[in-house]
Amino acid sequence: MTQFVMRGLMHPADQGGKTGERCVLHLDMDAYFASVEQRDIPIYRGRPLVVCHTSSDFCSHGVVATASYEARPWGVKAGMSVWEARSRCPQARFVHADIPKYLENARRILRICERRSHRIEVFSIDEVFLDLTPALRSLPPGEERWEAAWRLGEALKEDIRRELRLTASVGIGPNKLVAKMASEFRKPDGLTVIRPEQLPGILAPLPVDKLVGVGARMRRNLRAMGIETVGDLARAPREALEWRFGIMGRLLWKAARGEDDSPVARSGEGHEVKSFGHSLSLRGGTDDLECLENTLLGLVDAVTRRMRRDGYLGRTVSLRLRVGYAMGYARARTLEEYTDLSSPVYAAARELLRREASSGLWREPVTTVGVSVSQLRRREEGKQVTIWDCMDQREEKLTVALDALRDRYGEGVVTRASLLGDFALSGMNLAR
Ligand SMILES: [Mg+2]
């Protein structure tokens, strides 16, 4: 552990430099949802607080979204059932997750990050990667650059503390993989820099599941091969890993060496497109279901054609309707698989339409019908798969969150959440 350059432990001053190094920062907010609540509501401060995704008024079931640091000594953590959290820490306060509020704070965090780098990747609602390489280009590679990166990390944390009264943990390293691991090393309010020359010594002793992409099942598989630590994995024959796990084997082998070529995806580089959609005003309106379905099919065809042309796959199908002169509204459904084909998109849209039609709420003819596909992912043949493609736990977490919202506030809220939630959703897309 002494090799780590940590806040207050050691200053990065003693190693020779390397050339052509990238410098990536990973920012991870500390107990994000709980910290926001503790900031806003004084009685929550300094005591165990559990923020829940739940559909019940009294937080009696559902899952834990975030536990405050005061609740963690009792073993309460994200993803645990609320029931179990209550039995472990009955004295805690249990509150509902307020996703719109956390998204609003996340946007402000992003604005602060953008002052330090224009190359930013939103990774999840409370995690951001910043490519510091352009900002540090004027400095000679090596010592001076890493010291400057350290100061940038401190300044970023300080801005967030001052402007939002929240703390963050920051990790800095030569790539995203290392930066993310570095931010894990010291929490809360930590700052950790891992320089390339420190990598082998730091990585080797870590349990293998500390690597990005190694979940419980992969850990069991690796253990069956006698691989317990990251060092074991780095020493394992690459061919054996590839034979056993395919491309994932090669990626893990590289990850065990701290290698990761994936870029910090700059906002505005291919990720700008959030959805494809078309809508049509129906002069005078209609309540003829067959006519509406035919219109819908035409719209779906146009949308999926554009998706195929631009090389996107999508997963969430939204139906938009305007009935009479009332406000328009929308319903959404998420497909099992990403697609750019008409038939699954149409099937989902038609189902939403039929459900609406049978709800008995249409008092007037439908005047506008529209369909859109969101939660996009690029379909690039021959695109290099990276270790980040193998991670999807965050998506599961978010799905749980959205399901809980849906349970609580009804189907329509998901549209609201996703409109507000471009931030979270874009983070989700980037992870694919
Ligand atoms: Mg966090």
Boltz pocket constraint, residues with backbone or C-beta under 6 A from the ligand:
constraints:
  - pocket:
      binder: B
      contacts: [[A, 28], [A, 29], [A, 30], [A, 31], [A, 32], [A, 126]]
      max_distance: 6.0
